[in-house]
Amino acid sequence: MSPEHGAAAAREERTAVITGLGATTALGGDVPTTWAALLDGACGIGRVDFGAPGGPPCDYLAASAAVDPADLLPRAKAAHCDRSAQFALVAAKEALRDAGLPDDPGAGDGGPRVAVVLGAGLGGLTSILEQNHRLETGGPDRVSPRAIPVMLPNHAAAEVGLMVGAKEGVHTPVSACASGAEALAQALGMIREGRADVVVAGGSEAGLHPLIFAGFARLRALSRCDEPERASRPFDADRDGFVMGEGAGMLVVESAAHAAARGARVHCELAGAGVTNDSHHVARPAPGGAGCATAVTAALRDAGLDPEQVRHVNAHATSTPLGDLSEAQALHTALGKDLQDVTVSATKAALGHTLGAAGAIEAVTTVLALRDRIAPPTHSLERVDPAIELNVVGRDPEPLPPGPLAAVSTSMGFGGHNVALAFTSAS
């Protein structure tokens, strides 16, 4: 074999493909249910009441999980896990089943080399708050002996790692609302570097707590609309903030060689990633979305794609006035004139903003859009902001063209984090 053929074979062997998808969201407890509801124009946003029985109301709009993850796990396992870890385990199990792999592919000898990369925004914050309440009301002896493990940011990743037998590493990127997407970028690197055959990657979040709502409300980041169906309005002229959500998205990222050797079905290729930081402000994006634009350009370059090959974008699009405009400007900068041929979906309109899980859940929907050649609707869109100038999918899904397809999923987070993921269709 010539050196050129050898290098080409090595590149092919280390191509990263998506073979499994898992999710639990406000629209459903698994991928098929979530995807069908999303395409049907359903909205997972409702009202959550944190008020004590007999006390004053304390309610917010939120995209609560459609299925309680504790109901899908053995009682003892659920009791030992923060809710964010429960979501992660449920989604990871589904992704592994979808990939045709057992729950513990890395266990024992002779199996694939398995790793886990699972992003977190808040991590086990709700467990921290619960245990602090126990301490203040009942004293130290009321604190759970499991308090420390479930508080840690890597708790969900550790639980998934234990389940799958991840001997090649268990990692937790914490990049605010870009965490889930950054997990996939790291997974791509692990496959390319030959450090693992299979990486179970994604993000999980369970942050529906009065303190989190209050904090975001004080930032004036939450929507002030009182109508659940209209509260999250990405790219809309009347958008005024986001709606909190919860859930998890998990993907099985596998080397093409390993997938082919076991005859796995491939959903698509994870072709490239771009990771940048604005270094501008802790909560506001850089002017003109410069950091996001650089991330998109880097992802396309990493994937060997030209802007004209991109036909779909699943946008971060939280529904904040400044954030959505900045992202639109970034897409104009990165894709230029080719943006006129790109359909843009903003799925937080139906799923809410799941913080550290958002990039992973949106990666799942991007893969499905490529697989099924259809761009999901933006549930609540009434009138695109004239300053946005994007082809935003409205209330009905739109078909994607035949032939090879490329799509980009964007994520941004407080602290200036930007991640763009590039996917290409399997056929």
C-alpha positions in Angstrom: 0.0 0.0 0.0 1.3 3.4 -1.0 1.8 6.1 1.7 -1.0 8.1 0.1 -3.4 5.1 0.3 -2.3 4.3 3.8 -3.0 7.9 4.9 -6.5 7.8 3.2 -7.3 4.5 4.9 -6.3 5.9 8.3 -8.5 9.0 7.8 -11.4 6.8 6.8 -10.9 4.5 9.8 -11.0 7.5 12.1 -14.0 9.2 10.5 -16.6 9.8 13.2 -20.1 8.6 12.5 -23.3 8.8 14.5 -24.8 5.4 15.1 -27.1 6.0 18.1 -29.5 8.7 19.3 -31.2 9.2 22.7 -33.2 12.0 24.2 -35.7 12.8 26.9 -37.4 16.2 26.5 -40.5 18.2 27.2 -42.0 16.6 24.1 -41.3 13.0 24.9 -39.3 10.5 26.9 -37.5 9.2 23.8 -36.3 10.2 20.4 -39.2 9.0 18.2 -41.8 10.6 20.4 -39.9 13.9 20.7 -39.2 14.0 16.9 -42.8 13.2 15.9 -44.2 15.8 18.3 -41.7 18.4 17.1 -42.6 17.8 13.4 -46.3 18.0 14.4 -45.8 21.5 15.8 -46.4 20.5 19.4 -45.2 22.7 22.3 -43.7 21.3 25.5 -43.9 24.5 27.5 -46.4 24.7 30.4 -46.7 26.1 33.9 -44.7 24.8 36.8 -45.7 25.6 40.4 -43.1 25.6 43.1 -45.4 26.9 45.8 -45.7 25.0 49.1 -49.1 23.4 49.8 -51.4 26.0 51.2 -48.9 28.8 50.6 -48.7 31.5 47.9 -48.2 30.5 44.3 -44.7 30.4 42.9 -45.2 29.5 39.3 -43.2 29.9 36.1 -43.4 28.9 32.5 -41.1 26.0 31.8 -40.6 23.0 29.4 -40.7 20.2 32.0 -39.8 16.7 30.9 -42.7 14.8 29.5 -41.6 11.6 31.3 -40.1 11.5 34.8 -36.8 9.8 34.4 -37.1 8.2 37.8 -40.0 6.1 36.5 -37.7 4.6 33.8 -34.8 3.6 36.1 -34.6 1.0 38.9 -35.7 2.5 42.1 -32.4 2.1 43.8 -30.5 3.7 40.9 -32.9 6.6 40.7 -32.6 7.2 44.5 -28.8 7.5 44.2 -28.8 10.0 41.3 -29.4 13.7 40.8 -32.2 14.3 38.3 -29.6 15.4 35.8 -27.9 12.0 36.0 -31.3 10.3 35.7 -32.0 12.1 32.4 -28.5 11.2 31.2 -28.9 7.5 32.0 -32.3 7.3 30.3 -31.0 9.0 27.1 -27.7 7.1 27.0 -29.6 3.7 27.3 -31.8 4.7 24.3 -28.8 5.8 22.3 -27.0 2.6 22.9 -30.0 0.5 22.0 -30.4 2.6 18.8 -26.8 1.9 18.0 -27.3 -1.8 18.4 -25.0 -1.9 21.4 -25.5 -3.3 24.9 -25.8 -0.9 27.9 -22.3 -1.9 28.9 -20.3 -2.2 25.7 -17.0 -1.4 27.4 -17.4 -4.0 30.2 -15.2 -7.0 30.2 -12.3 -7.8 27.9 -12.2 -7.9 24.1 -14.9 -5.3 23.6 -14.7 -1.9 22.0 -12.7 0.9 23.7 -15.5 3.1 25.2 -15.4 6.7 26.5 -18.0 9.2 27.8 -18.1 12.9 27.3 -21.2 14.5 28.9 -21.6 18.2 29.2 -23.2 20.0 32.1 -24.3 23.6 32.8 -25.6 23.5 36.3 -24.7 19.9 37.1 -26.1 18.7 40.4 -27.1 22.2 41.6 -30.6 21.2 42.6 -29.1 18.4 44.8 -26.8 21.0 46.4 -29.8 23.2 47.2 -31.8 20.3 48.5 -29.0 19.1 50.8 -28.4 22.7 52.0 -32.0 22.9 52.9 -31.7 19.6 54.9 -28.6 21.1 56.7 -30.4 24.3 57.7 -33.6 22.7 58.8 -32.4 19.4 60.4 -28.7 19.8 61.0 -25.7 17.9 59.7 -27.1 14.4 60.4 -29.9 15.1 57.9 -27.5 15.5 55.0 -27.4 12.4 52.8 -24.2 10.3 52.8 -24.5 10.5 49.0 -24.5 14.3 49.0 -21.0 14.9 47.7 -21.1 12.5 44.6 -24.4 13.9 43.4 -23.3 17.5 43.8 -20.3 17.2 41.6 -20.5 18.6 38.0 -19.2 15.2 36.7 -21.9 13.2 38.5 -24.0 12.5 35.4 -21.0 11.6 33.3 -19.7 9.3 36.0 -23.0 7.4 36.2 -23.1 6.9 32.5 -19.4 6.0 32.5 -20.1 3.3 35.1 -23.0 1.9 33.1 -21.2 1.7 29.8 -17.8 0.6 31.1 -16.0 3.6 29.9 -12.3 2.7 30.5 -11.0 5.2 27.9 -12.0 8.3 29.9 -15.1 10.1 31.3 -15.1 13.8 30.8 -17.4 16.7 31.7 -17.0 19.9 29.7 -18.7 22.8 31.6 -19.3 25.6 29.1 -22.6 26.9 30.2 -25.2 26.5 27.4 -22.6 25.3 24.9 -21.6 22.3 27.1 -23.5 19.6 25.3 -22.2 20.7 21.9 -18.6 20.9 23.3 -19.0 17.3 24.5 -19.6 16.2 20.9 -16.6 18.3 19.7 -14.4 16.4 22.2 -15.9 13.1 21.2 -15.0 13.9 17.6 -11.4 14.5 18.6 -11.2 11.3 20.6 -12.3 9.3 17.6 -10.0 11.1 15.2 -7.0 10.6 17.6 -7.8 6.9 17.9 -8.3 7.1 21.6 -11.7 5.3 21.5 -13.8 3.2 19.2 -17.1 4.4 20.7 -17.8 7.6 22.6 -21.2 8.1 24.3 -21.5 11.9 24.2 -24.1 14.6 24.9 -25.5 16.8 27.7 -28.0 16.7 30.5 -29.6 19.3 32.7 -32.2 19.5 35.4 -32.3 23.1 36.5 -36.0 23.8 37.1 -35.6 25.4 40.5 -37.0 28.7 41.9 -33.4 30.1 42.5 -32.5 29.5 38.8 -35.7 31.1 37.6 -35.2 34.1 39.9 -31.6 34.5 38.7 -32.4 34.5 35.0 -35.5 36.7 35.7 -33.2 39.3 37.4 -31.0 39.2 34.3 -34.1 39.9 32.3 -33.3 36.9 30.2 -36.7 35.1 30.7 -39.7 35.7 28.5 -42.3 37.9 30.2 -45.1 36.5 28.0 -47.7 34.6 30.0 -48.9 32.4 27.2 -47.1 29.0 27.1 -47.6 28.6 23.4 -46.1 32.0 22.6 -43.5 32.6 25.3 -40.4 31.2 23.5 -40.3 33.0 20.1 -36.9 32.6 18.5 -36.1 35.1 15.7 -39.6 36.6 16.1 -40.0 40.3 15.9 -41.7 40.2 19.3 -39.3 37.9 21.1 -38.5 38.9 24.7 -36.5 36.1 26.4 -36.3 32.4 26.7 -38.2 29.7 28.6 -36.3 27.2 30.8 -36.4 23.5 30.0 -34.9 20.3 31.2 -33.8 16.9 29.7 -30.9 15.2 27.9 -29.6 14.4 24.5 -27.0 11.6 24.0 -25.4 10.4 20.8 -23.2 7.4 20.1 -20.2 8.7 18.2 -18.2 5.8 16.6 -15.3 5.3 14.3 -16.4 4.4 10.8 -14.2 1.4 10.9 -15.7 0.0 14.1 -19.2 0.7 12.9 -18.6 -1.0 9.6 -17.0 -4.0 11.2 -20.1 -4.7 13.3 -22.5 -3.8 10.5 -24.0 -0.8 12.3 -26.5 1.5 10.7 -25.1 5.0 10.3 -27.4 8.1 10.8 -24.8 10.6 9.5 -21.2 11.7 9.9 -20.0 14.1 12.6 -17.8 15.9 10.1 -16.3 18.9 11.9 -16.4 21.1 15.0 -15.4 24.7 15.8 -14.9 25.9 19.3 -14.2 29.6 20.1 -14.6 32.2 22.8 -15.7 35.8 22.5 -13.4 37.1 25.3 -15.8 40.0 25.3 -18.4 39.9 28.2 -19.6 37.3 30.6 -23.2 37.4 29.4 -23.4 39.4 26.1 -22.2 38.1 22.8 -19.4 39.8 20.9 -20.6 42.6 18.5 -21.9 41.1 15.2 -21.6 37.6 16.6 -17.9 37.5 15.7 -17.1 34.5 17.9 -20.0 32.5 16.7 -19.1 33.2 13.1 -15.5 32.1 13.7 -16.8 28.9 15.2 -19.0 28.1 12.2 -16.2 28.9 9.8 -13.9 26.7 11.8 -16.4 23.8 11.8 -16.8 23.9 8.0 -13.0 24.1 7.5 -12.6 21.1 9.9 -15.2 19.2 7.9 -13.7 20.1 4.5 -17.0 21.8 3.6 -17.7 25.0 1.6 -20.6 27.2 2.8 -22.5 26.4 -0.4 -22.8 22.8 0.8 -24.7 23.7 3.9 -28.5 23.4 3.5 -29.7 23.4 7.1 -28.8 25.2 10.4 -30.3 24.3 13.8 -29.7 27.6 15.5 -29.0 28.2 19.2 -31.7 30.9 19.0 -32.7 31.3 22.6 -35.4 33.9 21.9 -33.5 36.8 23.5 -33.5 40.1 21.5 -29.7 40.5 21.4 -28.7 36.8 21.3 -30.8 36.0 18.2 -29.7 39.0 16.3 -26.1 38.3 17.1 -26.4 34.8 15.9 -28.1 35.8 12.7 -25.3 38.3 12.0 -22.8 35.5 12.7 -24.5 33.2 10.1 -24.4 36.0 7.5 -20.7 36.5 8.1 -19.9 32.7 8.0 -22.1 31.6 5.2 -22.4 34.8 3.1 -24.5 34.7 0.0 -25.0 31.0 0.4 -27.2 31.6 3.4 -30.1 32.3 1.1 -30.3 28.6 0.3 -30.2 27.5 4.0 -33.3 26.7 6.0 -32.9 27.6 9.7 -34.8 25.9 12.5 -35.1 27.1 16.1 -36.3 24.2 18.2 -36.2 26.0 21.6 -39.6 27.3 20.6 -41.0 23.9 21.5 -38.4 22.4 23.8 -37.4 25.4 25.9 -33.8 26.2 26.7 -32.2 23.2 28.4 -28.9 25.0 29.1 -26.1 22.4 29.3 -28.2 19.9 27.4 -29.3 22.2 24.6 -26.4 21.6 22.2 -26.8 17.9 22.5 -30.5 17.8 22.1 -30.2 20.1 19.1 -27.5 17.9 17.7 -30.0 15.0 17.9 -32.6 17.0 16.0 -30.0 18.1 13.4 -29.0 14.5 12.8 -32.7 13.6 12.4 -33.2 16.5 10.0 -30.5 15.1 7.8 -31.6 11.5 8.1 -35.3 12.3 7.3 -34.5 15.2 5.0 -36.8 17.6 6.7 -36.2 20.8 8.7 -38.3 21.0 11.9 -40.7 23.9 12.5 -40.2 26.9 14.7 -43.4 26.3 16.7 -44.2 29.9 17.8 -42.9 31.9 14.8 -45.4 34.7 13.8 -43.2 37.3 12.0 -39.4 37.0 11.5 -37.6 40.1 12.8 -36.7 42.1 9.7 -33.2 42.6 11.1 -32.7 38.8 11.2 -32.8 38.2 7.4 -32.8 34.4 7.7 -35.0 31.7 6.0 -36.5 30.6 9.4 -38.7 27.6 9.1 -42.2 28.6 10.2 -44.9 26.5 11.8 -44.7 23.7 9.3 -41.6 21.6 8.6 -39.8 22.1 5.3 -38.3 19.4 3.1 -34.5 19.4 2.6 -33.3 18.9 -1.0 -32.1 15.6 -2.4 -28.5 14.6 -2.8 -25.6 15.0 -0.3 -26.5 17.3 2.6 -24.5 19.2 5.2 -26.0 20.9 8.3 -24.6 23.0 11.1 -25.8 23.2 14.7 -24.7 26.2 16.8 -24.4 26.7 20.5 -23.4 29.7 22.7 -23.0 30.1 26.4 -22.4 32.6 29.1 -18.7 33.2 29.4 -18.4 33.8 25.7 -18.4 30.1 24.7 -19.2 29.3 21.0 -19.5 25.8 19.5 -20.5 24.9 15.9 -20.9 21.3 14.8 -21.0 20.2 11.2 -22.8 17.1 10.1 -23.1 15.4 6.7 -25.7 13.0 5.5 -25.0 9.3 5.2 -26.2 9.2 1.6 
